[in-house]
Every structure is written in structure tokens, then in C-alpha cells.
Amino acid sequence: MVRFIEMAPDAPVAHGLLTEYFAARAEVFPGGGYRPTYPDPSVFVAPDGVFLVIEDEGAAAGARRPVGCGGIRRIPDGPAGVRYEVKHLYLDPSTRGRGWGRLLLDELERRARTWGAAQLVLDTHHTLEAAGGLYASAGFEPIAPYNDNPNATRWYGKALG
């Protein structure tokens, strides 16, 4: 069982999860050139965005444990209208395979729809094969690059209709 908590990305728990994520990416990034950028908390304030921490409610002795994070932020509108970008979707490796990444992505999509989004977009790196599989299974399709993120090699979009 999981629950989502809205939190600023610079809050200690969220910052710790982002630090884990960035360290894991840097460790395996081709050529050692990964450049982490901690997000600006001001872009994750509703209705222009939200940052969520996912907690494992099934931890021993009723203790809750933060196990992942992710957010959406509004970016300039695209041809279809209002766009939100998925950022920093991360789950602790010990939790993978439970479907929690999909739950988190679905919750972010739900919130984007609530705020009138016509499209969700994201960028990723081709070495993140599991992430690419998650995005494809959630209905994301390859799109032309919409930014110049030096850590990205693939860009995806999903029409929300």
C-alpha cells in the first residue's frame, strides 16, 4: 500500500530522494557526463505543478518509508494547448516491479488533467529501459525534442484529450 504526499522538492525527504536518483544516474551514465539539476521548487506549486513523494505504508511496525518521487510542471503551451512536463520520476530499486511507478505516473497525469492539460511530455535517456517501457505502456509516444536537456536522448508525449 502506498500514499502520495505533496512536498516541495527542496524539503529534506524529497531532496534526499532526488540525491539518490541523481547518484544512481551518474553512476551508470555513459561517458560519466551526467549533469544533475535540482528543480526549482517554485515551478511545483499548484496549479502550475506539483511534486509528490510516494510512501510505502506497508513498512514494518507501521512505519512509513519514503520510496520515490516525481512531479509535473507547466511548460509553454504546445500545438495542442496546455502542456505539463513529467520530472524526476524515481523509485527506490527495492520497490521496483510492484507497479508503484505506474501509480505515481497515473497520479501525476490525473492532476495534470485536473488543471486542463492537453498533453504530458517528458524526456529521458535511452539507457533507462524500464522507464521507457513504463512510458510506452502508459500511452506515451516518441516526439521531437522540446528542450535541450543534455541528459536526454529520447522525448515522449501523451495527448490527454
N, C-alpha and C positions, 0 to 999 in steps of 0.2 A: 504494500500500500504506500502511495506517495501523496504528497501535498505540495502545492506551489505557494511560494511566498514572494510577494513583490519586495524588491530590495534595490537600493542604489548599487551600481556596480563597484563603487568605491567603499561600500560597507565592508567591514573586516571579513565576514563569511564569504561574500561574493568575490572580493578581491583575492582571497585565498584560493578559491576555485579557479579563478582566471589565471592566477600564478601557476597552478598545477597544469592547466590546459596549455599555457604558453611554454612551460618547461617540456611537456611531452611533445609538443610540436617541434620545438627547437632541437630536441634530441634526435629526431629522425628526418628532419627537413633536408632535402637534397642539397649538397654543397655547403651546409651549415649557415645558410644566409637568411634564416627566419628572423623577421623583424617584428616583435610583438608591439602592439599599441594598446595600452589600456584605454577603454572607452571613456568618453566624456559623459559623466553622469547626467548632465542637463538634457541630453537627447533621449533619455529613457524615462521621461516624465509624461504621463497620460495627458492628453490623448495623442501626443506625438511619439510615444514609445513606452515600453515597459521592459524591465529586466526582472527575470524570475530565477529563484533558486528552488531546486527540487529537493525535497527531503524524503528520506526513507523512514517511514513511520513504523516499519517492522523491526527496527533495531532492537537488540537485546535490552531487556528490562525497561521497555517503553521509551528508551532514549531515542530522540530524533537525531538523524545524522544528515547533514547536507551532502548530496552526492552529485550534483550537477547544476548547470545554469544555462541560460540563454536569454536573448532579448530580441525585440524588434524596435526599429526606429524609423520614423518617417523620413523619406528622402524626396528629392524633387520628383514631381509627378512625371509619369511616362505617358506614352501614347494612349494607354487605356485609362489613365486617370491616376487616382491616389495610389502611391506606392509605399510599401514598408519593406525594410531590409531585415532579414534574419541575421543576427550577430552572435558569435561566441557560443554556439550550441556545444555543450560539453557534458559528458557523464564520466564519472569515475570508472576506470576499467573494470572494477569488481562488480559493477551493476549492469554491464552490457549484456545484451541478449534477453533482457526482461521486457522489452517494449517500452521502456521509460523514455527513450529518445523520441519515439513517435508520440507518446503522450505529451511531452514538452512541446514538440513541434506543433501538434494539434491545438494545444492551448494558446500558443503564440498566434497561430492562424485565426483562431476564434476571436481573439482580442483585436487583431487587425481588421477582421470583418466588422466587428462592432464599431470601429472608428471609420468605416466607409472605404476600406482599402479595395481597390480593383485588382491589385497584383501584389504578390510577395516575391521578392528577389533575394538572392544570396550569392556569395562567391565562396569557392573552396579550392582545395588543391587536389590534383589527380591522385596523390598518394593516400588520400583519405577515402579508401574504397568503401568502407562500411557507411560512411556519411553519404557518399554518392548513391549507394543503394537505398538508404533511408529516404533521401530526397526524391529519387525516382519513384519509389513505392508510394510516396505521398503526393505524387502528381506533378512534381517539378520537372521542367523540360529545359534542355540547353538553350541559352540565349546568347546574344552578342554581349561582350563585356560592357558593363555600365559604369565601371570605375577603373582606377589604375592601381589596385591593390597589388603590391609586389609579391605577396604571399599566395596569390590566387593564380590558378591555371584554368579554372572552369567557372562558368557563371550559369545560374539557373533561375527560372521564373515560373510562377504559377498564377494563372488567371483565377481570380476569386469570383468573378461574375456577379 
